[in-house]
């Protein structure tokens, strides 16, 4: 008992020493925002999932587990592909229609995320190994170009690529009708199209994580293995691959989380089995005819949350156990990179340009759609190009209002993110008391919580309050952006704090300055670049937020952001698609500016933004 009291007394003394009024204000503000706009909504979903007719029950889970719509107990539905023969004016045509198998709503999402992860990680690893281990002419430029798919979100990318991969789309028109090098037409739709889009846009995430992991391997470890007789594939299998596994696993698990929570891509391919993915199914079946949240939707949300949270826990815990210690005499080592000959360099260029050409199809498609005045089916390019679609962004009241809404919401959210993110990062980095690791986990947690779950929780908690999205969508959209995009600023600021010598702050405290004064006069100026870079990333990713934007915007169209307006216009004929694409190009341009600027500001510290 005495030992316990002494421990409590010691902790209280430590709190009094390390916490001042500013620290308490910072901690209280962060906890309040996350409690009311993340924890309570999520816990409300958990509670609602176990309530049926006013009492605790497993009814909704039993309903889901028994319904073949969710889990196909009687066998897998659909077909991997169909071969369709038909006649046209030009003769007999053969179409290979690839939609994908139907495993039910739950397994479909896991299936899509698993294949996307497998393909993205495979591409990412091959590229990362090449650029980390070999040196050749133009390698730095080529490596940066391979990251270009990051400039588009899956939602925007899906809009662009859909025109490319239909039976009468650009690729079939080029390869079948014009060049005649393909004897059949090929169309991707449904689940297969979702996997394709996500792979093309997510492989850079795996690439970045794996590349960082490989170049951080101490080269003396491989040299010692070579001195003992290891070489070739044996050296790769026993030394290089195990040492790079933390990056491989981090990239793979990040891709899995982003894939399984993606709402935007399957919405673009609606009318197919892409509708039977968990985020889309929750969105389309959220409300009963009386306007209340359906129990099976909340239960399905909880299942999605459990899957995503489990992956997140693995990401933070398991990978940390797999980090291998590398002992060195100090200093910064230079990665081992072997210079390649001309023939090998040409082969690598062919591989990388081929990957890049396919990966940029979504971007090329959305740009062409944005400038299209008319684009008949079966035509390689639009009949004519025009700026009219961009003019409509600023002349059509509904479109302009949605853009202004996004700018205002994202700006306010960014201010909140910076204020709270700097506070959270400072507490985690500088205050060494029990509980700070939990705070670090809390502010990183939004990565693991799909936006559709946050939006569903908001409806459950705030539907009958003045914050109801049916009355006014702005407050909840701002708060959803704040908590969802919080990690970008926190990671950037934390990276800056870790590079600031704590002795500067301690010296100021020792000569009589208060911790508050030290924070404002010493710490903040030294990490200003990190704050600016993190804030820029948070702003652009708030502008392009899809899940909460579409769900909350669908409840109140006047307050809806531009991502909801893009979703709304996609299904109003080609005229609407062209304007939606113009909005997508505007988002891509903003994203390019913000990402390049933030990386120029952070330079090598930008690596902190891709980890968790």
Buried (B, 14 or more C-beta within 10 A) or exposed (E): EEEEEEEEEEEEEBBEEBBBEBBEEBBEBBBEBBEBBBBBBBBBBBEBBBBBEEEEBEBBBEBBBEBEBBBBEEEEBBEEBEEBEEEEEEEEBBBBBBBBBBBBBBBBBBBBBBBBBBBBBBBBBBBBBBBBBBBBEEBEEBBEBBBBBBBBBBBBBBBBBBBBBBBBBBBBBBBBBEEEEBEBBBBBBBBBBBBBBBBBBBBBBBBBBBBBBBBBBBBBBBEEBEEEEBEEEEBBEEBBBBBBBBBBBBBBBBBBBBBBBBBBBBBBBEEBBBBBBBBBBBBEEBBEEEEEBBBBBBBBBBBBBEBBBEBBEEBBEEBEEEEEEEEEEEEEBEEBBEEBEEEBBEEBBEEBEEBBEBBBBBBBBBBBBBBBBEBEEBBEEBEEBBEBBBEBBEEBEEBBBBBEBBBBBBBBBBBBBBBBBBBBBBBBBBBEEEEBEEBBBBBBBBBBBBBBBBBBBBBBBBBEEEBBBEBBBBBBBBBBBBBBBBBBBBBBBBBBBBEBEEEEBEEBEEEEBEBEEBBEEBBBEBBEBBBBBBBBBBBBBBBBBBBBBBBBBBBBBEBBBBBBBBBBBBEEEBBBBBBBBBBBBBBBEBBBEBBEBBBEBBEEBBBBBBBB
